[in-house]
């Protein structure tokens, strides 16, 4: 074993942990950053000094065992001069923090000394930054895909009704007044305008959910649900059943709850089974363990199993005959997520569909802030 002297004092000025090993793998000197790390994580200033580092690696357990084995094998090769250098990244054994270290070991470049220099560099900030960048990149890719879809739909779903209305106006102008079927043309134009209105409303709701903070207020659920239902086109063709506690009052974001109810109830109306003796939609509301549970069930046409895994995709339409915007269920899921909730559904062709939404009772602005933080 060789002894340390003043030639190693300069190592104290370096910003990373360094240890000097003799040819048997014993630690004979550590610099100041190593000592400080030992004080913080091992409790003693002389931790590892005069200890065989190879034995430390061999005694590693748990998740450290894999990295300990690699360090052991690499250090042996360096001490035997089978290789002059080795490096690797690894998660630090300390469980109290999210630490990552860059480990390298290399042959001492002095003729009078045989051994190796071992260095540990804290790269935690770099790894955390890399993780955040990867998450941000993934979200940016998703956002670009959604924006591309939105641009296409904006041009298609707004241009198509406008073209239809212009065509109808041209037809009206070209037909002699006494032969004009004006009421039918006006109904067709009204339908086109309604489609545009729904699409624009969905876009505004999307922007609201992305940018407005969650605002909690007290809502009388029964009255609120009836109010939302009666705003919907064709609501008189479906029977609304509300099953809830006596005049339940909930604390939630009023506008976001309206987006959820409006889209799900609208779907129940739009996809009702016209051959059924009675078309209905049941809305059940009750309190679970620290959460509100909302169920919306209908006896409509149901959703084919082949399409169920895509119903929450932006702009997805199961068929070309679907006159909807393809935004409704996507919006519902995004709104539920912004309120820290969960949405599930079951559906069977010819029998109907049931959506179940679980919202935490403490639905507050913290949910919105958490969502924005996760988006980076």
N, C-alpha and C positions, 0 to 999 in steps of 0.2 A: 504493500500500500504506500502511496506517496502522500506527503503532507502538503497542506495548503500554505500559501504565503500571500504577500501583498499583490502578486500579479493578478489575483482574482477579485480585488476590491472594485475594479471598474464594472464588474457584473452587477453591482448594486444599483448602478445608474440606469440599467436597462429596464424597460417597462413590463417585462414578462418573467416568468419563473424559470430559473436555471439551476440545475444540479450537476455536479461533477462526479463521475463514477470512476472507480479504479478498475483494473482489468478483471476483477472477480465480480463486479457489479455492485460493490458497496458505495454508498453515497458518502463522499468525503468533504463536500462543500456545497452549500446552497447560498444563493444571493438573497438580498433583502426582500424582493417581491415574493420569493418562495416562502420565506419566514412569515411574512404577513398573511399569505394564503393559509399557512399552517395554523396560525393563531386564530384565524376566522373560522376555519373548517375542521381543524383537528384538536385545537385547544392548547397546544404546546409549541413554543418557538423553535424547539429542536426536533420536531417530528420528522422522521425519516433520516436524520443525520446519523451516520454510523449504522445505518440499516441497509441490508442487501435489497436492492431494488428488484432484482429478479425474483426474490421470495415474495415481495409485495405483490408482484404481478401474478405469481402462481396462486397466491391466497385470495385472489379476487373472487367474489361470489355474486350470485344474482345476475342482473343485466351487465355488471362490470366484468364478468368472467370472460365473455367473448373478446372484449377489448383488451383485457389483461393478458390473455393468451397471445394476441397479436403483438402487444408491446414486448412481452417476454421473448418471443421468437425473434423479433426484429432486433432487440437489444443484444441478444446472444450473438447474432450474425455480425453486428457492428463491433462488439468486443473482440470477436475472433477475426475481425477484419475481412470477413467474407463479403461484406458490403460496407460502403463508407457512409451511407446515409439512408434514413428511413423517415417517413412522415405519414400522418393520418389525422383525420378529424374524428372526434368522439364526444358523446354527451357526458358531461362531468358526473361523477358519482354522487355529488351533493344533491340531496332530494329537496332542499328548501328553496332552491332557485332553478330557473331554467338556464343552466349553464352549458356551454360548449367549449371545448378546448382543441387547439391544434397542437399535436404532439410531434416532436421530431428528435431524433437522436443521431449523432454523427461522431466519427472518430476524432479524438483530440489530435490536433496538428502540431504536436511538440515531440521532438525526438526523445527527450528525457522522461516523458510521461507516457504510460500506456493506460488507456481507458477511453471514456466517451463523455461527451457533453449531451445532456438531456434538457430539452426545453419544452415548456408548456405555455402556449399563448391563448389568452382568453378571447374567443371569437364569438361570444354570445350575442353582442349587438349586431354583428354582421349576419349571423344566422337568423336572428329575429327579423332583421331588415329583409333578408332573402325570402323568408316565409311570408312576410307582409306583401312583398312585391309579387310573389307567386299568386297569393290570394287576390291582390288588386288586379293582376293581369287576367286571371280567370274571370273576375267580375266584369272587367272592361270588355273582354271578349263576349260575355253574355249580353252586356249592355249594347254593344255594337250590333249583335245579331237581332236584338229586340228593336233597335232603332231602324235597322234595314227593313225589318218586317213592317214596322210602323209606317215608314215612308211609302212602301208599296201599298199598304192597305189604305193609307190616306188618299193616295192618288186613285186607287180603284174604287173604294167604298164611297167616296164623295163624288167622283167623276161619273160613276155609273148611274146613280139616281138623277143627277143633273142632266145627263144625256137623255135619259128616259123622259124627264119632264119637258125638255126642249122638243123632243120628238112628238110628244102628245100635243104640245102647243101648236106645232107645225100642222099636225093632223086636223086640229080644231079649225085652224085658219083656212085649210084647203077644202073643207067640206061645206056645202051650202048650209046656211043657217037652219033651214027647216028640217034637215036630215042629221044634224049633229046630235050624237049621243053624249051630250055634255055631262050629265051626272056620272056616268061610268068613267069618263076621262078624268073628271075631278077626283073620283075615288082612287084611281091609279096614281094620280099626282100626290094625293094625300098619303098614300102608302109609301111612295118614294121619299117624301119629306120626313115621314116618321122614321124611316131607316136612317136617314142622315142625322136626325135628332138623337136617335139612340147611340149612334157611333160617336157623335160629338160629345154626348154626355159621358160615355165611357172614357174618352180621352181626358175630359176634365176630371173625372173621378180618379183616373190613373195619376194625373199630375198632383191632385190633392193628396192622395195617399203617399206619394213619394216625397212631398215637400212640407206638408203641414204637420205640426206637432199634434200628438194625440191629446184631445181635450175631453176630460171626463165630466159628465153631468148626470143627473138623476132622470131616468126614463120610466114612464109607466108602460110596461111592455105590451100589454093587451091593446091599449089604445094606439100605441105607436105602430104596432104591426098592422092593425086595421087601416090606419092612415096611409101607410106605405102601399098596402094592397090595393086600395081604391084609386091610387094614382096610376095604376098599370092599365095598359090598353087590353081590353077583352076580359077584365077581371070578373065580369058578371057571368062568364061561361064556366067558371070554376067555383065550387063551394069551399070557403075558407073555414077551417076548424082550428080553434086556438085552445090548447090544453095547457094551463099554467096555474100556479098558485093564485089565490085570491088577490087581485090587483098587485101583482109583483112589481116592485120597483128595483131597477138595476142601475148600477153605475158603469157607464161606458161612453165611448165617443159616439155621439148621436149621428153624425154624418156617416161615419164608417159603418155603423150598424145598419143604417139605411141602405148603403151600398150592398151589404151582404144580403139583407132581406129582399131588396128590390130585384136583384139578379136571380136569386134562387126562386122566388115566387113567380117572377116573369117566365122563367124556364118551365115551371109547373103549368103555367097557362099555355105557353107556346107549344109544349110537347104533351099536351093532354091527349088522352085516348078518346077520340070523338065517337067511338063505338061503345064506350062504357055507358051504363045506365045512369051513372052519376059521376061526374069528374070532381075530384076534391084534392085539396092540399091541406095536410095537417101540420100545424106548427106547435111543437111541444117545447116548453121551457121549464127548467127546474135547476136547483142548485145542487152541485156535487160537493166534493171536498175542496174547498177554497177555489171553486170555479163555477162559472155559469155553463150550463149545457143546453144547447139549442139544437132541436131536431126539426127538419123540414122534410116531410114525406108526402109523395103523391102517388096516384094510381095511373100515371101516364104511360106513354109508350115504352119507357125504359131506355137504357143505353146499352148497346151491343158490347159484349165483352171484348171484342177486337179493338174497340175505340176507348175503353175505359182508362188505359194508362196514359192517354194524351189529352183528356178533357180539360186539364188545367194549363195546357200550353197556350201561349199567347197566339191569338188569331186562329186557333184550331177550329175547324168545322168538320163534323163527322161526314157530312154529305154536301154535295154542291147545291142541293135543294134547300139547305139550311140558310135562311135569310138573315140570320143573326150576324153580329160583328165578329164573333169569335173571341171577344174580350171578356165576356161576363164571368165565367168561372175562373179565368186567370186573375181577374180583378178581385174576386172573392177570396181566393187563396192569398194574394198579396196583402189584402186588407187584414185578414185573419192573422197572418204572420206579423204584420206591423203591430198588432195588439197582443203579441206573444201567445197566440192561440194555436189550435190544431184543428184541421178539417179532415173528415173522412167521409166516404160514401159507399153505398152498396146499390146495385141496380140489376134489374132482370127484365129482359125484353118481354113486353106484354103485361107486366105486373107493376112496374113503377120504379121510382128512385127515392132513396133516403139519404139525406146529408146530415151529418152530425158535426157540430162545431163546439169546441170546448175553449172557453175564454177565462183567463184568470180573473178573480174578483177584483184584484188590485190592478186593473187596466188603467195605466196612467201614462204621463209624458215620458216616463223612464223607458217604456217599451219602444217608443219612437226613437229616443236618443240611442238606445242600444242597437236598433236596426241601422241607424245612420253610421254608428261607429263600426259595425261589422262590414258595412259597405266600403269603409275606408275613406 
